[in-house]
C-alpha cells in the first residue's frame, strides 16, 4: 500500500503522534484560530487593503479643465495650454487632442463621467495618448499620480477657482468618480451651501484629489436693454441696434456671394478683429467705454452713440439646477490617488458627522446594512430643512459587488453544508468539511499581504480576489472529503483503529492533494501578474497552499474529536 512508502510512513507517524498528544492537538487548534484571527485583522488595520479593482495601465488618459462659471474661452484656453505645455515635456506622451467648450467624442467611460454635459466656454477636455503600455516602463496610473500635483500647482492658479481633473481609463465598470456624494435638498441655494461644506471636507481628507462640485457658482452679467422710445426718436430701429452689437462682439452675415462651383450662395461674414472684440478687463466701466465707441447712422445721416439708446443692467446669472429622482441634487466628486476609496470615505464621513453636528445640524445615520448604509441625513435645527448625503460612484459599485459576492459565498457554504449533511447524514462531519473550506481565507489574505510586500504598487484585495476565494470552496471541500471517506473505509472494511486510520488516510491522500494543489498553483501563476485578475491568481495560489495545510493537519485533529467518524 502507498502508506508503506518511507515519506508517507514518516508523515503518518507525525499525524498519529499529534492525535495521541492532547497538548499537540490543542496547539494545532489554537494556532489555526490565531492564524484566522490574525489574517482577518489585516483588513481593519489596513495591512491588506480592499478595493473594487486595481489601477489599469492604459495607452491614454483624459484631463478635464473646468474654469469658474462666467469664464471666457480665452481663459479656458490659457489654462489648457499650460497643461499641454507641461504634459508635452514627457517622452512617453505621443500627442494630445484638445477640445474647447465641449467634451471629447464620447466613449464608454465618457458617457458615465458626464463628458457630454461639458458644453460652454468654461470647459475643455484633453485626450492624452501614450506610447504602447507593453513598451513603456512607467504605468499610466503611476504617471498620472506623478504629474497631477505638478500640473495643478503650475496651471490651476492662472484662473482662480479652476479645477483640473485627471481621468484614467477604468479597469472595470466606469463610474462618475471614485467617490461621488449626492447632496439632496429642497432649495438649490441651500443644497449648494451644504455641497461646498462637503467639498471642503473632502479636500482636507488625505489621498483624495480632483475634488469638484458639479454645479455653477452664480456670477455677474451685464444685460443690454434697447430703449425703444429713444431709438424711435433718434430715427433708428431696434434691428440696427441688434446688428451693431452682433458685429461688435460676435460677427454676422451681412451679404451673400453667388458661387458657380457650388451652385449656391455663400454668406459674407463680417466681424471685428479678436483684439477689438475682447474687453481689456471685466467691469461696467470697460463695457461702457466699449459701447461709447460704437455709433449708428440714422435716416438723416446723423451719428448716434450706442450708449444713448441702450441701458446696461447688472444681473446675476441663473445657475443650472440639477435633479435626480425629481429631487434637487448636486454632485460632489473626488478621485482616490492610487488608494482604495473605502478608507478615505470612512475618514471623510466621520469628519462630516463631526462638522455638521458642530454647525447647527442634527446628523442621522442610515440604519442597518445596505447599499446606502453610509448615507447621512442632515436636519437644520433652525429651519427644520432636511438634506441627504448619499455616497455613489465607485464606492457604491464596490459595496454592491462585495455584498453580492458575500451573498454568493454564504449561499455556496449553505449548499455545500446541506449536500454533505444529506451524504454523510451527520451535522458534525459536514461542519468539519465546511470549517476546512472556510479556513482557506487565511491563505487568501496572507497571500495578498505577501504580494503587496514584493510588488512596487499596492496590491489590493479586489472583487476578483473574492471570486477566487469562492472558487476555493470546492477545492478545499474535496480535500477534506478524500480524507474522511478514506479514513471511514479503513475503519469499516479493515477494522483499523480510528486514529491510525486517520493517520494512514492523511499520509495516503497527501500525494494526490499536493499534486492537485501544484496543478492549481501553476495554472494560476499566469493570472497573478495580470493587472485586473492578479487578485484571482494570488487568491487561488495562496488559498490552495492554506487549504493543503489545513486539510493535512487541522482536519485530522477535528476528525479525531468527532464521534461521528
C-alpha positions in Angstrom: 0.0 0.0 0.0 1.2 3.6 -0.6 1.3 4.4 3.1 4.2 2.0 3.5 6.4 4.4 1.5 9.1 5.9 3.7 8.0 9.5 3.4 4.3 8.5 3.7 5.2 6.5 6.8 7.0 9.5 8.3 4.0 11.8 7.8 1.7 9.0 9.0 3.7 8.8 12.2 3.7 12.6 12.6 -0.2 12.8 12.3 -0.6 9.7 14.6 1.6 11.2 17.3 -0.2 14.6 17.0 -3.6 12.8 17.5 -2.3 10.9 20.5 -1.0 14.0 22.2 -3.7 16.3 23.7 -1.3 19.2 24.0 -0.3 19.0 20.3 -4.0 18.9 19.3 -4.7 21.9 21.4 -1.7 23.7 19.9 -2.9 22.9 16.3 -6.4 24.2 17.1 -5.1 27.3 18.8 -2.5 28.0 16.0 -5.3 27.7 13.4 -7.6 30.1 15.3 -4.8 32.6 15.8 -3.9 32.4 12.1 -7.6 33.0 11.2 -8.0 35.9 13.7 -4.6 37.5 12.6 -5.4 37.3 8.9 -8.9 38.8 9.3 -7.4 41.6 11.4 -5.2 42.6 8.5 -8.3 44.2 6.8 -9.3 46.7 9.5 -5.7 47.5 10.3 -5.1 48.3 6.6 -2.2 45.7 6.4 -4.2 44.4 3.4 -6.4 47.0 1.7 -9.6 46.3 -0.2 -10.7 47.9 -3.5 -13.1 47.1 -6.2 -10.4 46.9 -8.9 -6.8 47.9 -9.1 -5.4 50.6 -11.4 -5.3 49.8 -15.1 -2.3 50.8 -17.2 -3.7 52.1 -20.5 -2.4 53.9 -23.6 -4.4 57.0 -22.9 -5.9 59.2 -20.2 -8.0 62.4 -20.2 -7.7 65.8 -18.5 -10.8 67.8 -17.7 -10.3 71.6 -17.3 -13.1 73.5 -15.7 -12.7 77.2 -15.1 -15.2 79.1 -12.9 -18.7 80.0 -14.2 -18.6 83.1 -16.3 -15.0 82.5 -17.6 -14.2 83.2 -21.2 -12.9 80.7 -23.8 -9.7 82.7 -23.7 -9.2 81.9 -20.0 -10.0 78.3 -20.5 -7.6 78.0 -23.4 -4.8 79.6 -21.3 -5.2 77.0 -18.6 -5.5 74.2 -21.1 -2.4 75.3 -23.0 -0.5 75.4 -19.7 -1.5 71.8 -19.1 -0.5 70.8 -22.6 2.9 72.5 -22.3 3.6 70.6 -19.1 2.4 67.3 -20.5 4.4 67.5 -23.7 7.7 67.5 -21.7 7.0 63.8 -21.1 8.8 61.5 -23.6 6.1 58.8 -23.3 3.3 61.2 -24.5 2.9 61.0 -28.2 0.2 63.6 -28.9 -2.7 65.5 -27.2 -6.1 66.3 -28.6 -7.7 69.4 -27.2 -11.5 70.0 -27.2 -12.6 73.5 -26.2 -16.1 74.4 -25.0 -17.1 70.7 -25.3 -16.2 67.2 -24.2 -14.2 64.8 -26.3 -16.1 62.3 -28.6 -18.0 60.0 -26.3 -16.6 56.6 -25.2 -18.0 54.2 -22.7 -16.3 55.9 -19.7 -17.3 59.4 -21.0 -21.0 58.5 -21.1 -20.9 57.8 -17.4 -18.5 60.6 -16.4 -20.6 63.3 -17.9 -18.4 64.3 -20.8 -21.5 65.1 -22.9 -22.5 67.7 -20.3 -19.4 69.8 -20.9 -20.9 72.4 -23.1 -19.8 76.0 -22.6 -16.7 78.3 -22.7 -15.6 77.2 -19.2 -15.0 73.6 -20.2 -12.1 71.9 -22.0 -11.1 68.2 -22.4 -7.7 67.0 -23.3 -7.1 63.4 -24.6 -3.6 62.4 -23.9 -2.2 59.5 -25.9 0.8 57.5 -24.7 3.3 55.0 -26.2 2.2 51.4 -26.0 1.9 50.1 -22.4 4.0 47.0 -23.3 6.9 49.2 -24.4 6.7 51.6 -21.5 8.3 51.1 -18.1 6.0 53.5 -16.3 2.4 52.6 -15.9 -0.2 55.2 -16.9 -1.7 55.5 -13.4 1.7 56.0 -11.9 2.4 58.7 -14.5 -0.9 60.4 -13.6 0.0 60.2 -9.9 3.3 61.9 -10.6 2.1 64.6 -12.9 -1.1 65.6 -11.1 0.4 67.7 -8.3 3.0 69.4 -10.6 0.4 70.4 -13.2 -2.2 71.5 -10.6 0.4 73.7 -8.9 1.5 75.4 -12.1 -1.8 75.8 -14.0 -4.8 75.9 -11.6 -3.7 79.4 -10.3 -3.9 81.0 -13.8 -7.6 81.5 -13.3 -8.7 81.4 -9.6 -11.3 78.7 -8.9 -10.2 76.4 -11.8 -10.4 72.6 -11.4 -8.1 70.3 -13.3 -9.1 66.6 -13.1 -7.2 63.6 -14.4 -9.5 60.8 -15.7 -7.9 57.4 -16.1 -9.4 54.5 -18.1 -11.3 52.3 -15.6 -10.3 48.7 -15.1 -13.9 47.7 -14.7 -17.3 49.4 -14.9 -16.9 53.1 -15.3 -18.4 55.4 -12.6 -18.8 59.2 -12.3 -15.8 59.2 -9.9 -14.1 57.1 -7.2 -16.2 59.0 -4.6 -19.4 60.9 -5.6 -21.5 62.5 -2.8 -25.0 63.3 -3.9 -26.4 66.2 -1.9 -30.2 66.3 -1.9 -32.4 69.1 -0.5 -35.4 71.2 -1.2 -33.9 74.6 -2.4 -30.9 74.9 -4.7 -29.2 77.7 -2.7 -29.2 75.6 0.5 -28.1 72.5 -1.3 -25.2 74.4 -2.8 -24.1 75.6 0.7 -24.1 72.0 2.0 -22.3 70.8 -1.2 -19.5 73.4 -0.6 -19.1 72.2 3.0 -18.8 68.6 1.8 -16.2 69.6 -0.8 -14.2 71.4 1.8 -14.1 68.3 4.0 -13.2 66.0 1.0 -10.3 68.4 0.1 -9.0 68.2 3.6 -9.0 64.3 3.5 -5.7 62.7 2.6 -5.4 60.6 -0.5 -8.4 62.3 -2.1 -7.7 64.5 -5.2 -9.6 66.3 -8.0 -12.4 67.4 -5.7 -15.1 69.2 -7.7 -18.6 70.5 -7.2 -20.7 69.7 -10.3 -22.7 73.0 -10.2 -22.3 76.6 -11.3 -21.5 79.4 -8.9 -23.6 82.5 -9.9 -21.6 85.3 -11.5 -22.3 88.9 -12.5 -23.6 89.5 -16.0 -24.5 92.7 -17.9 -27.7 92.9 -19.8 -28.1 95.4 -22.7 -31.7 96.6 -23.0 -32.6 98.7 -26.1 -34.6 101.9 -25.2 -37.3 101.7 -27.8 -38.6 105.3 -27.2 -35.1 106.8 -27.6 -34.4 104.6 -30.6 -37.6 105.8 -32.3 -36.9 109.5 -31.5 -33.3 109.1 -32.9 -34.6 107.8 -36.2 -33.2 104.4 -35.7 -34.6 100.8 -35.5 -34.1 98.1 -32.8 -32.8 95.8 -35.6 -29.9 98.3 -36.2 -29.0 98.2 -32.5 -29.1 94.4 -32.5 -26.9 94.2 -35.7 -24.2 96.5 -34.4 -24.0 94.6 -31.1 -23.6 91.3 -33.0 -20.9 92.9 -35.2 -19.1 94.2 -32.2 -19.0 91.1 -30.1 -19.6 88.1 -32.4 -19.9 89.0 -36.1 -22.6 88.2 -38.6 -23.5 87.6 -42.2 -24.0 90.9 -44.0 -24.5 89.7 -47.6 -24.2 86.7 -49.8 -22.0 85.8 -52.8 -23.1 83.6 -55.6 -20.7 80.7 -56.5 -20.5 78.8 -59.8 -18.7 75.8 -58.3 -21.1 75.1 -55.5 -24.2 76.4 -57.4 -25.2 78.1 -54.1 -24.9 81.3 -52.2 -22.1 81.8 -49.6 -22.6 84.2 -46.7 -20.1 87.1 -46.3 -19.3 87.2 -42.6 -18.1 90.4 -41.0 -16.7 90.8 -37.5 -14.2 92.9 -35.6 -10.7 91.6 -35.0 -10.3 89.4 -32.0 -8.4 92.1 -30.2 -11.2 94.6 -30.8 -13.9 92.1 -29.7 -12.3 91.4 -26.3 -12.7 93.7 -23.3 -9.5 94.7 -21.6 -10.8 93.7 -18.2 -14.1 92.8 -16.5 -16.3 95.6 -15.2 -19.0 98.1 -16.0 -16.7 100.9 -17.0 -14.8 98.8 -19.5 -18.1 97.8 -21.1 -19.4 101.4 -21.2 -16.1 102.6 -22.8 -16.5 99.8 -25.4 -20.1 100.8 -26.3 -19.4 104.5 -26.3 -17.0 103.9 -29.3 -19.9 102.4 -31.3 -22.1 104.8 -33.4 -25.2 104.3 -35.6 -26.3 106.4 -38.5 -29.9 107.5 -38.6 -32.0 108.3 -41.7 -30.8 111.9 -41.6 -27.2 110.9 -41.7 -26.5 111.8 -38.1 -24.3 109.6 -35.9 -25.9 108.5 -32.6 -23.7 106.9 -29.9 -24.9 103.5 -28.8 -24.7 104.3 -25.1 -27.6 106.9 -25.5 -30.1 104.3 -26.7 -29.1 101.3 -24.6 -29.4 100.6 -20.9 -26.8 98.5 -19.1 -28.2 96.5 -16.2 -26.0 94.3 -13.9 -27.7 91.0 -13.1 -26.7 87.6 -11.6 -26.5 84.5 -13.8 -29.1 81.8 -13.2 -27.2 78.6 -12.4 -28.4 75.2 -13.9 -30.5 73.3 -11.3 -29.9 69.5 -11.4 -32.5 67.0 -10.4 -32.4 63.2 -9.7 -35.5 61.2 -8.9 -37.4 64.5 -9.0 -35.3 66.0 -6.2 -32.9 68.9 -6.3 -29.4 67.4 -6.3 -25.7 68.5 -6.6 -22.8 66.0 -7.1 -19.6 66.5 -5.2 -16.9 64.2 -6.8 -13.4 63.2 -5.8 -10.8 60.7 -7.1 -8.7 58.4 -4.9 -5.0 58.8 -5.7 -3.6 55.2 -6.1 -5.6 54.3 -3.0 -8.7 52.3 -2.2 -11.6 54.7 -1.9 -13.1 52.9 1.1 -10.7 54.3 3.8 -10.7 58.0 2.7 -14.5 57.7 2.5 -14.8 56.4 6.1 -12.5 59.1 7.3 -14.3 61.9 5.4 -17.7 60.6 6.7 -16.6 60.8 10.3 -15.3 64.4 9.7 -18.7 65.3 8.1 -20.6 63.9 11.1 -18.4 66.0 13.4 -18.5 69.1 11.3 -22.3 69.2 10.7 -23.1 68.4 14.3 -21.0 71.4 15.3 -22.7 73.7 12.7 -26.3 73.6 13.6 -27.4 70.3 12.1 -28.7 67.1 13.6 -27.0 64.2 11.8 -28.8 60.9 11.4 -27.0 57.8 10.2 -28.6 55.2 7.8 -29.9 52.2 9.8 -28.9 48.7 9.0 -26.5 47.2 6.4 -27.5 48.0 2.9 -26.2 49.7 -0.3 -26.9 53.1 1.3 -25.6 52.3 4.8 -23.1 55.2 4.7 -25.8 57.7 3.9 -26.2 60.7 6.3 -29.4 62.7 6.8 -28.9 66.3 8.0 -31.6 68.3 9.7 -31.1 72.0 10.1 -32.0 72.7 13.7 -33.2 76.3 12.9 -35.3 75.8 9.8 -36.1 72.1 10.1 -35.0 71.6 6.5 -33.7 68.1 5.6 -30.7 67.2 3.4 -29.5 63.8 2.3 -25.8 62.9 1.7 -25.8 59.8 -0.5 -22.5 58.1 -1.4 -22.2 57.0 -5.0 -19.5 56.4 -7.6 -17.0 53.5 -7.4 -17.7 53.2 -3.7 -21.3 52.2 -4.4 -20.2 49.7 -7.1 -17.7 48.3 -4.5 -20.3 47.9 -1.8 -22.8 46.3 -4.3 -20.1 43.9 -5.6 -18.7 42.9 -2.3 -22.3 42.5 -0.9 -23.3 40.3 -3.9 -20.1 38.2 -3.7 -20.6 37.8 0.1 -24.1 36.6 -0.5 -22.8 34.2 -3.2 -20.2 32.9 -0.7 -22.8 32.4 2.1 -25.1 30.6 -0.4 -22.2 28.3 -1.5 -21.4 27.5 2.2 -25.1 26.6 2.9 -25.5 24.5 -0.2 -22.2 22.6 0.4 -23.3 22.0 4.0 -26.7 20.7 3.1 -25.3 18.4 0.4 -22.8 17.0 2.9 -25.5 16.5 5.6 -27.5 14.5 3.0 -24.4 12.5 2.0 -23.0 11.8 5.5 -26.2 12.0 7.5 -24.1 13.9 10.1 -24.0 17.6 11.0 -20.6 17.2 12.7 -18.8 15.7 9.6 -20.4 18.4 7.4 -19.2 21.0 9.8 -15.6 19.7 9.6 -15.6 19.9 5.8 -17.1 23.4 6.0 -14.5 24.6 8.6 -11.7 23.4 6.4 -13.1 25.2 3.3 -13.6 28.5 5.2 -10.0 28.4 6.6 -8.6 29.0 3.0 -9.4 32.7 3.7 -6.2 32.7 5.9 -4.2 31.9 2.8 -6.0 34.4 0.6 -5.4 37.3 2.9 -1.8 36.4 3.8 -1.1 35.8 0.1 -2.2 39.4 -0.7 -0.1 40.7 2.1 3.0 38.9 0.7 2.1 40.0 -2.8 2.0 43.6 -1.6 5.4 43.3 0.0 7.0 42.0 -3.2 5.3 44.4 -5.7 6.1 48.1 -6.2 2.4 49.2 -6.4 -0.1 48.5 -3.7 -1.6 45.0 -4.1 -5.3 45.3 -3.3 -7.8 42.7 -2.2 -10.2 43.1 -5.1 -13.5 41.7 -6.4 -11.6 39.1 -8.4 -9.8 38.0 -5.1 -13.3 37.2 -3.7 -14.2 35.3 -6.8 -11.0 33.2 -6.2 -11.9 32.6 -2.6 -15.4 31.4 -3.6 -13.8 29.1 -6.2 -11.6 27.6 -3.5 -14.6 26.4 -1.5 -15.0 23.4 -3.8 -11.3 22.6 -3.9 -10.9 22.7 -0.1 -14.1 20.7 0.4 -12.8 18.0 -1.9 -9.5 17.6 0.1 -11.5 17.1 3.4 -13.9 14.6 1.7 -11.0 12.5 0.4 -9.6 12.1 4.0 -12.9 11.5 5.7 -14.1 8.9 3.1 -10.8 7.0 3.1 -10.5 7.0 6.9 -14.1 5.7 7.3 -13.5 2.9 4.7 -10.3 1.8 6.5 -12.2 1.7 9.8 -15.2 -0.1 8.4 -13.6 -2.5 5.9 -10.3 -3.3 7.6 -11.2 -2.6 11.2 -8.3 -0.2 11.7 -8.4 1.8 14.9 -9.7 5.4 14.4 -6.5 7.4 15.0 -4.4 5.1 12.9 -7.0 5.1 10.1 -7.0 9.0 10.1 -3.1 9.0 10.1 -3.0 6.5 7.2 -5.7 8.4 5.3 -3.7 11.7 5.7 -0.4 10.2 4.6 -2.0 8.3 1.6 -4.0 11.2 0.4 -1.2 13.8 0.9 0.3 13.0 -2.5 -2.9 13.5 -4.7 -3.8 16.5 -2.7 -0.3 18.0 -3.2 -0.4 17.2 -7.0 -3.8 18.8 -7.4 -2.5 21.9 -5.5 0.6 22.2 -7.7 -1.6 22.0 -10.8 -3.8 24.8 -9.5 -0.8 26.9 -8.4 1.0 26.5 -11.8 -2.3 27.3 -13.7 -3.0 30.4 -11.5 0.6 31.7 -11.8 -0.2 33.2 -15.2 -3.1 35.2 -13.7 -1.1 36.5 -10.8 0.8 39.0 -13.0 -2.4 40.3 -14.7 -3.3 43.9 -13.5 -7.0 43.1 -13.2 -7.1 39.3 -12.4 -4.0 39.3 -10.3 -6.1 39.1 -7.2 -7.8 36.0 -8.5 -4.5 34.4 -9.2 -3.0 35.2 -5.8 -6.2 34.1 -4.1 -6.1 30.7 -5.8 -2.3 30.2 -5.2 -2.1 31.2 -1.5 -5.6 29.8 -0.7 -4.7 26.4 -2.2 -1.5 26.3 -0.1 -3.5 27.1 3.0 -6.2 24.5 2.1 -3.4 21.8 1.8 -2.0 22.6 5.2 -5.5 22.8 6.8 -6.5 19.5 5.1 -3.5 17.5 6.2 -3.0 18.8 9.8 -6.1 20.7 11.1 -8.9 18.4 9.6 -7.4 15.2 11.1 -7.5 16.8 14.5 -11.2 17.7 14.1 -11.9 14.2 12.8 -10.3 12.7 15.9 -12.5 14.8 18.1 -15.7 13.8 16.3 -17.7 10.7 17.4 -19.5 10.6 14.1 -16.4 9.1 12.4 
